[in-house]
């Protein structure tokens, strides 16, 4: 199939968006596009009733035609969009020919990135709530309350924390403190 020009692609996008927006759930008999149009052998523009559109590659994977979303389309298709879609199509097609599913590969990459982000977030959360930071925040909040004697006792408690507690477990995450740690401090 011959390459479509940029002007043709934008005219087609406008037509597909109009058709997708005006069509109801039943397919009209005379429509051959149904919100889709082939640009190259497997590369298509797909428009949805919501007004969004994207470049899609229809690949045969495990004997079934599967749509693989390559790139979203903005208001208009630019030359860079069209070239990027063709490049993504060629790359996806090469992966399919090699026997891999590009959509599954992207899904796995997203899951791995989300898992890594969760691990980083958990590590930061653990780092943020050490015994020292928790105790300092508590003493600071309490030392501003009550009478002079009450405030003085909280400052004395700070000394005990710095002398006995912090050297033993001050930099340990609160979630990792167990009964054995507390028994060691008390002995």
WOWO-V196113 format. One record per pair of residues at least 4 apart in sequence whose C-alpha atoms are under 7 Angstrom apart, sorted by the first residue. I is the first residue (numbers start at 1). J is the second residue. D is the distance in Angstrom with one decimal. If there is no record, write none. Layout:
# WOWO-V196113
i:I j:J d:D
i:I j:J d:D
This chain:
# WOWO-V196113
i:1 j:40 d:5.8
i:1 j:41 d:6.3
i:3 j:39 d:6.9
i:3 j:40 d:6.6
i:4 j:8 d:6.3
i:4 j:9 d:6.4
i:4 j:39 d:6.2
i:5 j:9 d:6.1
i:6 j:10 d:6.3
i:6 j:79 d:6.3
i:7 j:11 d:6.2
i:8 j:12 d:6.0
i:9 j:13 d:6.0
i:10 j:14 d:6.2
i:10 j:76 d:6.1
i:10 j:77 d:5.8
i:11 j:15 d:6.2
i:12 j:16 d:6.0
i:13 j:17 d:6.1
i:14 j:18 d:6.2
i:15 j:19 d:6.1
i:16 j:20 d:5.9
i:16 j:35 d:5.1
i:16 j:36 d:6.8
i:16 j:47 d:5.8
i:17 j:21 d:6.0
i:17 j:47 d:5.4
i:17 j:48 d:6.9
i:17 j:51 d:5.9
i:18 j:22 d:6.1
i:19 j:23 d:5.9
i:19 j:35 d:6.4
i:20 j:35 d:5.3
i:20 j:47 d:6.2
i:20 j:48 d:5.6
i:20 j:49 d:4.6
i:21 j:49 d:4.3
i:21 j:50 d:6.7
i:21 j:51 d:6.7
i:33 j:37 d:5.8
i:35 j:46 d:5.7
i:35 j:47 d:5.1
i:35 j:48 d:6.7
i:36 j:44 d:6.5
i:36 j:45 d:5.5
i:36 j:46 d:4.5
i:36 j:47 d:6.4
i:37 j:44 d:5.3
i:37 j:45 d:5.4
i:37 j:46 d:6.8
i:38 j:42 d:6.9
i:38 j:43 d:5.8
i:38 j:44 d:4.2
i:38 j:45 d:6.5
i:39 j:43 d:5.5
i:39 j:44 d:5.3
i:42 j:57 d:5.3
i:42 j:58 d:5.4
i:42 j:59 d:6.9
i:43 j:55 d:6.9
i:43 j:56 d:5.8
i:43 j:57 d:4.6
i:43 j:58 d:6.7
i:43 j:89 d:6.5
i:44 j:55 d:5.6
i:44 j:56 d:5.1
i:44 j:57 d:6.1
i:45 j:53 d:7.0
i:45 j:54 d:5.8
i:45 j:55 d:4.7
i:45 j:56 d:6.1
i:46 j:53 d:5.5
i:46 j:54 d:5.5
i:46 j:55 d:6.3
i:46 j:56 d:6.7
i:47 j:51 d:6.6
i:47 j:52 d:5.9
i:47 j:53 d:4.2
i:47 j:54 d:6.7
i:48 j:52 d:5.5
i:48 j:53 d:6.1
i:53 j:72 d:6.2
i:53 j:73 d:5.4
i:54 j:69 d:7.0
i:54 j:71 d:5.6
i:54 j:72 d:4.2
i:54 j:73 d:5.0
i:55 j:69 d:6.2
i:55 j:70 d:5.5
i:55 j:71 d:5.2
i:55 j:72 d:6.3
i:55 j:85 d:6.5
i:56 j:67 d:6.2
i:56 j:68 d:5.5
i:56 j:69 d:4.5
i:56 j:70 d:5.4
i:57 j:67 d:5.7
i:57 j:68 d:5.1
i:57 j:69 d:6.4
i:57 j:70 d:6.8
i:57 j:89 d:6.3
i:58 j:65 d:6.1
i:58 j:66 d:5.5
i:58 j:67 d:4.4
i:58 j:68 d:6.2
i:59 j:65 d:5.4
i:59 j:66 d:5.3
i:59 j:67 d:6.4
i:60 j:64 d:5.2
i:60 j:65 d:4.4
i:60 j:66 d:6.1
i:61 j:65 d:6.3
i:61 j:66 d:6.6
i:68 j:103 d:6.0
i:70 j:85 d:6.5
i:70 j:88 d:6.2
i:71 j:85 d:6.3
i:73 j:77 d:6.4
i:77 j:81 d:5.9
i:77 j:82 d:6.7
i:78 j:82 d:6.3
i:79 j:83 d:6.1
i:80 j:84 d:5.9
i:81 j:85 d:6.0
i:82 j:86 d:6.2
i:83 j:87 d:6.1
i:84 j:88 d:6.1
i:85 j:89 d:6.0
i:86 j:90 d:6.1
i:87 j:91 d:6.2
i:88 j:92 d:6.0
i:89 j:93 d:5.9
i:90 j:94 d:6.1
i:91 j:95 d:6.3
i:92 j:96 d:6.2
i:92 j:102 d:6.0
i:93 j:97 d:6.1
i:94 j:98 d:6.1
i:95 j:99 d:6.3
i:95 j:100 d:5.4
i:95 j:101 d:6.8
i:95 j:102 d:6.4
i:96 j:100 d:5.2
i:96 j:101 d:5.9
i:101 j:105 d:6.2
i:102 j:106 d:6.2
i:103 j:107 d:6.2
i:104 j:108 d:6.2
i:105 j:109 d:6.2
i:106 j:110 d:6.1
i:107 j:111 d:6.2
i:108 j:112 d:6.1
i:109 j:113 d:6.1
i:110 j:114 d:6.1
i:111 j:115 d:6.1
i:112 j:116 d:6.1
i:113 j:117 d:6.1
i:114 j:118 d:6.1
i:115 j:119 d:6.3
i:116 j:120 d:6.2
i:117 j:121 d:6.1
i:118 j:122 d:6.1
i:119 j:123 d:6.1
i:120 j:124 d:6.1
i:121 j:125 d:6.1
i:122 j:126 d:6.1
i:123 j:127 d:6.1
i:124 j:128 d:6.0
i:125 j:129 d:6.5
i:126 j:173 d:5.5
i:127 j:173 d:6.2
i:129 j:133 d:6.2
i:129 j:134 d:6.2
i:129 j:173 d:5.8
i:129 j:174 d:6.0
i:130 j:134 d:6.2
i:130 j:170 d:6.6
i:130 j:171 d:5.5
i:130 j:172 d:5.4
i:130 j:173 d:4.2
i:130 j:174 d:5.3
i:131 j:135 d:6.0
i:131 j:169 d:6.7
i:131 j:170 d:5.0
i:131 j:171 d:6.2
i:131 j:172 d:6.1
i:131 j:173 d:6.1
i:131 j:174 d:5.4
i:132 j:136 d:6.0
i:132 j:166 d:6.2
i:132 j:170 d:4.5
i:132 j:171 d:6.2
i:133 j:137 d:6.1
i:134 j:138 d:6.2
i:135 j:139 d:6.1
i:136 j:140 d:6.0
i:137 j:141 d:6.1
i:138 j:142 d:6.2
i:139 j:143 d:5.8
i:139 j:154 d:6.3
i:140 j:144 d:6.9
i:143 j:151 d:4.6
i:143 j:154 d:5.5
i:144 j:151 d:6.5
i:145 j:151 d:6.7
i:146 j:150 d:5.8
i:146 j:151 d:6.6
i:147 j:151 d:6.3
i:148 j:152 d:6.1
i:149 j:153 d:6.2
i:150 j:154 d:6.6
i:151 j:155 d:6.5
i:152 j:156 d:6.4
i:153 j:157 d:6.2
i:154 j:158 d:6.3
i:155 j:159 d:6.7
i:156 j:160 d:6.7
i:157 j:161 d:6.3
i:158 j:162 d:6.2
i:159 j:163 d:6.0
i:160 j:164 d:5.8
i:161 j:165 d:4.8
i:161 j:166 d:5.9
i:162 j:166 d:5.2
i:163 j:167 d:7.0
i:164 j:168 d:6.8
i:164 j:185 d:6.9
i:165 j:169 d:6.1
i:165 j:170 d:6.2
i:165 j:185 d:6.7
i:166 j:170 d:3.7
i:168 j:185 d:7.0
i:172 j:176 d:6.8
i:173 j:177 d:7.0
i:177 j:181 d:6.3
i:178 j:182 d:6.8
i:179 j:183 d:6.2
i:180 j:184 d:6.2
i:181 j:185 d:6.5
i:182 j:186 d:6.3
i:183 j:187 d:6.2
